[in-house]
Amino acid sequence: AWKARADAYAHLTKELKQLDADRQAGQFNIYENYLSKMILDTNMAAQEAGLATAIAFVQNAPNPTRRREEMVAGVVTKCLAATKAGTRALSLELLLLLSEVDNPGPVVTGVIEGFDAKQPKAVAAAVTAVREIVRAFGVKLINLKVLLKALAKPFSHKDNSVRAETQQLAVELYRWMRQAILPSLQDLPPVLLKDLESQFAAVASEPLPRQARLLRSQQEAEEFDSAPAGAGPQASANANAAGNANNSAAAEEESTDPGVDAWELADPVDITKKLPDDFYEMVMSSKWKERKDAIQQLHDSLQKAIRLQNSPGTGDLIQEMGKKIADINIIVATVAIQSLGLFALGLRQPFAPYVQSTLPALIERSKERKQTVIDAIRLTTDAYFAAAGHDLLTIGDHYFTGASHKNPQVRAESNHFLRRCLAIVPARPGKGDIKRYSEQLKAGLDDGDAGVRESAAECLGTLSKLVTSKVLEPFIEGIDKIKMDKVNEHAEKATIKLKAVAPARPAAAAAGPASRPRPRPAGSAAAPGARAPAPSARQEEPAGVSANLPPHIRAKLEASAKAAAIKKAQREGKPIDEFLPADDPPSPAPTRAPPAKRPAAAGASSAAPAARKPPAAASASAARPGVKGKPAPAKDLGETIRMRIANDDSIDEKIASALPASVLGGFESSAWKERMEAMDELKEYLGDQAVSGSGIHPELVIRQLARKPGWKESNFQVNARAFQIIEWMAGEESLDFSTGAAALSVPPLVEKLGDIKLKAPAASALVAIAERYSLKLVAGLATEPIRSQKSPKVLADCIAWLDTQMIEFGTRGLALRPLVSMVKEVGLQSSNAQTRARAVTFMGTLRRAIGSAVMDLLDDLNPQLVQLLEAEFDKVGSQPMPEPIRTQHSLADSDMAGGGGGASASTAGGGGGDDPMDDLFPRQDLHALVGSGIYKQLGDSNWKERKAGLDAILGALESANHRILPNISGDLYTALKQRLQDANKNLITVTLGLLAALSTDSGAAQPPNIRIVALTTIQCLADKKPQLRVAAVAAMTAWANATPASVEQAVLPAIPSALADISPELRLTLLQWLADVLTPRHAKG
């Protein structure tokens, strides 16, 4: 019989190679169910033929990943350690092909299961397979955390061959990761670790490896780049030249790439738990030795922790170390400075708020003559800049303070700090920043101290290399030739991380840009000989993205938005153009067919790429608001902050020309009554301007209010009037109160929510902004200011205000997860009883809004807090959320744009596409949770196995928090239909409950799926057991509630056949159900 199977496998292999993936995709679906059986064939010859068939399937099938998990498990179990060399080679090739389809990560995860095999040769084979996958594809798409933790088992294996293979895998990982792998190996025995380090040293001088095999997506991109359709000989030559330039640039980038970040792989460490109980007492001791020992202990703990957890006590530690920067003892100050640098390296982004409070002290301390202190300050300030996201705006003001210090060493060190920052910035500074820095550095060239002059020249040289001498030249006119030669000398020696600006190229070179050629829209072919625009020093910012964001963060945000749009389009079966962000219209994508098969264009259109946007997609893109011109407000739900007025040197001129001199003069007065009168005059002036149609931009007004009289104004009446002006501007429809104005207003307003005299006007202004845009915008801007508050009273009042707004506005569109995280951190875990009580009340309101699922977010609280929360939940559990009483204009505009119900829809507490549960518990794919083996289990002859299959689906729904995607396959409904005819009545009842749960948990009842089970479900109404009939009615009711159209399209067509049954129970129950379902619809017309 094995020969027959082998012949069948060989015949199927030939057939698979001849199938058309586009036209005959259904044929592949027929054969994929047998792949795992072929791989697990008990005969070695047949098994080898089966592996060849599986390889042919993976190479030719359009979607070979549906059975990937089963195939990988079979290969790991039976093939990798097979006796025949051909079987081992084919199994490894199959794993590489499965990795090549889209992502090697799932394959590596499956192969890691082989590390637990009983036979040493099976473990060694699994380790070898992982090594080959890493060698072929690299480590960027692999879950390195899981892999590195799994290495402990083969490293400690008794068999020497397993340990040797594991060492080779570790060496291969080192080639890709470099030093990032070392922290994960520190728990190994010292002898083994020393041996590994010697092997690492042998390959450390090698360049970073390059990916040996390309994923399918990379292959298609390479084909598209290498052969642009319709290009003539000259264009082909240009494309080849550009391709060579790309390859050389990519090779240079990869050779200097630092590899994998060890911080990303490390587990966060709570440093507060590593300190003794008397730490703060020792730090504040009058004896320098005790202070030094305590801080040294903290320093040692920080050195061992690569990644730190931002726990509640971490901020106190940082502030305490900030105080020790100025310690009278040099040793204590040095260790404290080094500890701050380690905090910045370990926390990264969460450390950014502490930069502003501790950096001035570091700059002041740089006047110290001790080189050890200077070295510590340099390392720490560099870590600060990295924690601040390499944003020059974060350190700008502090630099100018240091550069104008009376001590020459402070001035020189400030220049050195700026030079190091300029060398690693991810984006070139704007001309306003260039002007400020160059003026300060130009003055430094004339400084009386030689060290300051030298540091200023070095910094100017680095700035010249960064922005090009042509851009810098207008700002440093007047420098004599000797100094200019010095600056140019340093510019030649300077090294910067950002790539140099490319000079303008002739038209021939411009035909093949360094990046992937973008197809022009149809009908816009370039004329022969037309010149391409030369690249500018600063690329124009994409619309809708803040110009202040660094490019790497902006790129991540754009990629995340596009990925979300693709998922939503696939889930709802609609064109992707409907879900792409309005500010970023899609570029035409290449077709699936390779370039050689595309028909060549003729005439003038030959210069245009063959892959063009279909007319329907083009019209949909053109119809979307916000693609050109001003973004449509209906699409702005408060996600993007747009600053309309730059805070540069021209801000003073803009304010002086927009606001009356009497108002500005009144703000400067030391008498509070004059400041209050100026505030009243400003309100009257703004009203007059709004009536006349020439209103002043609110952002300009708020920037002036922040400067003078300022948010630290001592008189509450002046502050109250300032808040009233913000409230009026936010509510005035004729004024363009932008999201930038909201971002400038919310933090100072939040800080005053705890002030008894200013609480009311601050809250009113915040509500006006929320009504202008959305509560999501205001809550998002308020989260960090609330988190940074130290006063328990202010925290309690802020949480109470959030609780009130959540009731008044509803939770629709609100990003709840960051709010819950913040309230949990600063509220529930607070030592103040009042703050905890407010936080418990907030959680109670959240329980009313989203149900018992809120407990899943509170899994690491102490028993006392859990008891308090459970008591609150029991008290409010039966209370529904009231209807919102406030309207959010952005949500209302979104409803109107989407054909919704207008204002009434916008005030609903849930529903629509803004369900807050999507943020807390994203919907999951049921098929991925239960796997494809569920069908076999549901059809098993043993009723216990069938029950286990039903329980597995119910368990998957439970693990997904009863939130699954509506893409449930018809195969599952077909399998459940068989269970509705099961001989075991208990299983029928369970199946009916499962059918109801599928519709309820997915929020949809697809008519094609319901049509499969409708008749069989109705026939269950004839059963004599009342509980079974109740379950059937509940299932049909769930369908009607989830998708009303399923009644007309799936249930009603099955009723004539069902009524052929003479059972009185069926007829009575069915007709009663129809009356209950259809009567309300008939009443609505």
Helices and strands as residue ranges (DSSP letters): H 2-18, H 25-31, G 32-34, H 35-39, H 44-60, H 68-74, I 75-79, H 85-101, H 105-112, G 113-116, H 120-137, H 144-150, H 152-155, H 160-177, G 178-185, H 190-203, H 216-226, H 233-256, H 262-265, G 271-274, H 279-283, H 288-304, H 314-323, G 324-326, H 330-347, G 349-351, H 352-365, H 371-387, H 392-403, H 408-424, H 431-444, H 450-467, H 469-472, G 473-475, H 481-493, H 507-510, H 551-572, G 576-578, G 595-597, G 603-607, H 615-623, G 633-635, H 651-658, H 661-668, H 672-692, H 698-705, I 706-710, H 716-731, H 739-751, G 752-754, H 759-772, H 775-787, H 792-809, H 816-823, I 824-828, H 833-850, G 851-857, H 863-876, H 889-897, H 903-906, H 916-920, H 926-930, H 934-938, H 943-959, H 970-979, H 985-1002, H 1007-1019, G 1020-1022, H 1026-1042, H 1045-1046, I 1047-1051, G 1052-1054, H 1055-1058, H 1064-1084
